[in-house]
């Protein structure tokens, strides 16, 4: 079973894409940046672990796991570096 303090590469892609879409539709930006590119802003928010997103996984046995997003992002950055 995947740990609840780790993200898969698919979850990272989904998080960044969803947040970039929110930003492009006018959501408030949570980091100071000069960039106008919504994906670059989403990546910066990811690196600073300020994303307002919750991940809920449904496992094959029906159990639902809520991912601890701040710890999961920190672990991702330590393991893989840049998103």
Secondary structure as UniProt FT lines:
FT   TURN            4..5
FT   HELIX           9..24
FT   TURN            25..26
FT   HELIX           38..47
FT   TURN            48..49
FT   STRAND          55..58
FT   TURN            60..61
FT   STRAND          64..67
FT   HELIX           69..80
//
